Amino acid sequence: MFPFKSQYIQYILFCNIQIKYKKNLMSFQTLKGTKQGHIYHIELNRPEQLNAMSYLLFKELQLIHDEINKQDDVRVVVVTGAGKHFCVGLDLKEAPSLFEFSDDLDQARKSIRLYDLIKDWQKSMNILQSLKVPVIVGVHGYCLGGGIDFITSGDIRYCSEDAKFSIKEIDIGMSPDIGTLQRLGQQNSNSSLFRELLFTGRFFTAQEALQLGLVSKIVKDVKAEVFKLAEIIASKSPVGIYAIKNVLKREHNVDDHLDVMARTNMSLIFSNDVMEAIRANMTKTQAKFPKL
């Protein structure tokens, strides 16, 4: 039925999303959703894995999006991460299994299935933009790779003084394909710095994130500050806020650019460079790539 060889991944896809109800809210395994008055709080909730993005987390983001958009009394969403870091990006322990396909599939069919997977992940990373209310993101600790893809979909981004960022995809032999190139490419205020960070994958500080336009404010207590801002927004006219958000999310249509990226990576991800880069990351050794 499904092209992945890994039985573990099949288990996640078909069995592992268990939705329960408590006080009319869904409960999740990789996220925590709570409502405080007119504020809905999404917390990435894999602290022991540093909130690394698993396949289940991608699916639960889509579910929590639908949960929030059904609630007429939600006026603003706050996103934070549990534990020491906001999000370290794709779960590299799970990643190799995600790109394993049945041996009886030819390269074209593998690429088509990978395209579908990338499009599904893009949908998950787009949830903050497609919510009908404003989204404020509070970043602390590490925000790497897919974590940046995710936060660029938010409306307002604050970070703590100790926050560290990296557009990490180049270090696993690929280009960002689920939002950073498309959104931050439009949002950034320093094209030269943006390109440097894309090509090197190096870590950058909260101050550089502010200089880049990735965040709008650096604060000491990021969680307290984003909730303070959320209270202000929640006090405004929900109709007026809805109208503003509705216009803003259509101002720069990134869908075509995301599709180009998905069609590019549907074949390039099968290069030996990706597996070599992941191997080097996992073993903390220097990757060795053949010539182009």
N, C-alpha and C positions, 0 to 999 in steps of 0.2 A: 504493500500500500504506500509506503513512504520510502524515499530513496536513501535515507541515512542507514548505514550499517550498524551503528551503535545502538544496542538495545536500551542503553541508559537514556539516550536522547529520545528514543521512541516512548519510553516510559514518561519522560517529562512532557512530551507533546500531548499524549493521550490520557494520562492518568493523574498527573501530579498537580494540576490546577484544581484545588479543592476550595470552593467558595462557601463560606459560612456567613451567617448573618448574626449581628449583635447590635442592638439598638438601631436597627434599620440600616446599618452600614456593612459593607463587605469586609471580611478580614482576609488577609493575604499571607503568603509565606515569605515573600521577599520585600514587601512594602508594608507600611503601616499607615492607615488612613483614619484620621480623627477630625471631628468637626467641633469648633469652638465658636458659638454664635454664627456669624456669617462667614467665618474663615474656615476653609478646609485645609488641613495640614497633611501633605504627603511626605513621608519619611522613608528614604531608602533604608532597608532594614536587613542588611547582611553584614553586620559589623565585624564578625570574625573573618569574613572574606574581604574586608575593607570596601564593602558595597560593590564588589566586582559584578559586572553585568552578565548574568546567566541567561539562558534561553527563557527560563521561567520568568525572570524579571521583565524581559521584553514583553512577554504575553500579559503579565499582570499590569503593566503600564497601560496597555490598551483597555483592560477591564476597568481600571480605576478612572480612566478618562470618561468612560461611559457612565460610571457611577456618579461622577461629579456633575456632568452635563444634564443629568436627570433632575438635579436638585435646584429648584427655583430660589431657595433661600441662601445659596452659596454666592457670595459677591467677590471673593478673592481667594486665591490659592497660594499657600506658602510651601516651598519645597526645601527640605534639608536632608542631611544624611546622618544616620546613627553611628556612634562610635568615634574613632580617632580621625577618620578621613571621610570626605564627602563621597568620592567614587574614584576607583583606580582604573576604570574602563572595562573592557571586555575581559571576561574570566578566561585566562589563558590555559587553565587546566581543562576547561571544557572545550575550548576553541578547536583543537585538532579533530575532535569527534564531529563537530558541526560541518566540517568540510569533507567527511568521508561519505562516499556514495557507492551504490551497488556496482559491483564489477561488470555487470552486464549492460551498464549504461555507457554510451559513447560520449566523447568530449562535448559535443553539442548539447546532448540531453543533460549532462551534468551542469553545463553553463546555464541552461534554462532554469534548472532547479535552484541553482545558486542565485540567479537573478530574483526569483520569487522570495528567497530567504532575505536577501538584501532589502527588497521592497517592504517586506514585513517589518524588518528592523527600522527602516526609515519611518514607517508609520508609527512605531513606538516612540521614536525620538521626536516626532512631530506633535505629540499629544499636548505639550504645554502651549504651543502656538494655536492649536485647534480648539482648546477649551474656550468657552464663551465668556469667561471672566479673566481678569488680569492674573498673571502668575509672577510671584516674587521668589527668587532663588537665593538661598543663603549658603555660601560655600565656605568650608573650613578644611584645613589639612590639604591632602592631595585631591586634585581634580584632573584626571588624566584621560587622554584618548576619547573614548565614548562618553565620558563624563562631560567633556566640553561640547561634544555633539548635542548632548541632552540639554545643558543649560542655555545654549544659544537659542533654543526654542522658547525660552522664558521671556517675559516682558521686561523685568527689572532684575538686575543681578548685583548683590552685595557679596563681599568676601571678608574673611577675617584677616588680621595682619600676618598670620602665619601660613596663609594659603599658598600652595605651590601648584603650578599648572604645567601641563605638557601636551602638545598635540602629538601624541605618541605613535600614531599609525606608521610613520616611516620606519620606526624601530622594529616593526614586525613585517616589514617588506611590502607595505601597501600604502595607498593613499586614502585619506578620510572619505568615506562614502555614505555616511548617514547624517550629514548635516553641517559639519564645521566649515568645509570649503564653501558651501552654498550660503549659509547664514552669516557666519563671521566674515566671509568674503564681502558681504554687503555692509555689515555692521561696523567693521573695524575703522579706526581713525588713523591708522599708520600702516600703509600697505607694505612698506619695506620691512618693518618689524614682523608683520604677519607672515610674509614669505620666508623670512629667516627662521621663524619658529616652525613653519611647515616643513622646510627642507632639512632642518637639523634635529627636530624632535626634542630639543633641549628643554630643561625645566626653566620656567620663568616665574618671577615673584608676583605678589599682589600689586606692587607698584607698577610693574610692566603690564599687568592685566588691565590696570586702570589706564595706563598710557595707550594701550591697544584699543580700548573701548569695550573689552570683554566684560568688565564690571563698571558700575557707576560710583561705587563708594567702598572704601576700606574702613572697617569698624572693629572695635575691640570685642564686643559681644554680638556676633552676627545673628544668632537666633533671636535675641531680644530686639535687635534693630529691625529685622524683617517683619516681625510681628507688630512692632510699633507702626511701621509703615502700612501694614495690612489693615490695621484698625482705622487709619485715616482713610484709606481707599474704600473700606467697607461702609464708612459713614456717608459716602457720596451717593447720588442718584444711581440706582442699578440700571435704569434705562439709559442714562447718559454714558455710564461706564461700558455697557454692552455695545452701544453705538461706536464708541471710540475703538474698542477692541476689534469689532467687526471690520472696521475700515483698516486698521493697522495690519491685521493678519492677511489682508489682500493687497497691501501696498507693494510688497515685493514677492512676486510669485516664484517660489524656489522649486516648484514641483518638476518643471522641465529639466532644471539643472541636476536635481537629485536623480532623475531617470537616466540622464546621460552618464552620471557617475556609476549607477547600478549596472548599466550596460557595458561600461568600461571594465569594472571589477569582476563581472561575471566570468570573464576569461582570465584576466591578469592574476586573480587570486590563486589560480591553479599553478602559478609559477613555482619553481623550486625555492625561490627567494623567500616566500612566505614561511614555508616549513623550516627553512634554515634559520630565519630570523627568530621564529618562535623557539626553536631548539636552543639558540644562543641565549635568548632571554631566560629560559628555564634553567639552563646550566651555568648562566653567568659567565659565558665565554664570548670571544669575538666571532661574529658571523663572517663567513667567507663566501662571497658571491662570485659567480662566473661573469665574464664580460657580457655586455648587452648583445 
